[in-house]
């Protein structure tokens, strides 16, 4: 029997079925577990969780006592569209920044726990990832650019875990752009989260090697798709979409990918989506042995790789990320350099930028936020720029601070 109690009534030995409130407001990646440790109880009491749902039959202690009413769920801010249907209010990337960062930081720890369990041979359960995936979807619906740009920021020791979070985020954004159903969007997100779980079966000296792999090492690394499929096959609530993406996200439409050298007609839509999201995050991320490419440059190069990606899916991805993605360094017609800080909802060509450098005088300027869509053509983007050419080393601080 399920019963809702106030957080202060929670005792050791109770089986927690569900923690009420936002996923990232509590310190556990699982939402259902037997409460056995005093340290876990202390963490819950110190969290923002107000009430919990317990399973009286699975609990090991007396659970008699009055139930409490659920606190009202926070409602999204709504606005009326032209057809009078309520929609989640669109926020700027800066407005969503704090929530997105909080979600990313919480997801990082959770994915680490998930993957460590896989490393120890324990079965995984896809349902446990759904709260995270749903919160990411909600963030994307409020402001797609915030979380899709912030997941590019990774520490050198957290790439494996954060890459999986990033691919999850990008898969959800792309699925939304492709107008997939809500169920398919969630499936895409879970698949993105688990797509690289097979790397937990790859030896650390290969997985974390700070340089190019040898031919023999690369053979082992390529096995991660099959390792992951095997791990997920013995896990719980793993659907065919997740299994397929895990096994086939390195296939290419020209048949030169792995592990099965499938051609375009044989590769599923979800695996084609994962191929794009996986590569984009990989090439835009800094690694110990190389700096990541600029996001706009990455999209341009990916579009030139004949036979690698499905063209309609890549085009949809470019549309949802933006021709000038957040974090891109661009040159303006005025001769200033600017970093893209948000997208314009009505035009991919007129992003919101922060101008900060003069190419004419070769010096930094007082940063100025410019909505190019309101400039009437008086200033506009003329192309991408490489920050290394201009000796700019602090580009991330100009766009990743939420303002």
GISULLIN-V102863 format. One record per helix or strand of 3 or more residues. SS is the DSSP state (H for helix, E for strand). FROM is the first residue (numbers start at 0). TO is the last residue. If there is no record, write none. Layout:
BEGIN
((SS;FROM;TO) (SS;FROM;TO))
END
This chain:
BEGIN
((E;1;5) (H;6;8) (E;14;18) (H;22;24) (H;37;45) (E;50;54) (E;77;79) (E;85;87) (H;92;118) (H;125;141) (H;143;149) (H;158;176) (H;181;193) (H;196;200) (H;203;206) (H;214;221) (H;223;232) (H;239;247) (H;263;265) (H;268;283) (H;294;302) (H;310;320) (E;328;331) (E;335;343) (E;346;357) (E;362;370) (H;371;373) (E;380;383) (H;394;398))
END
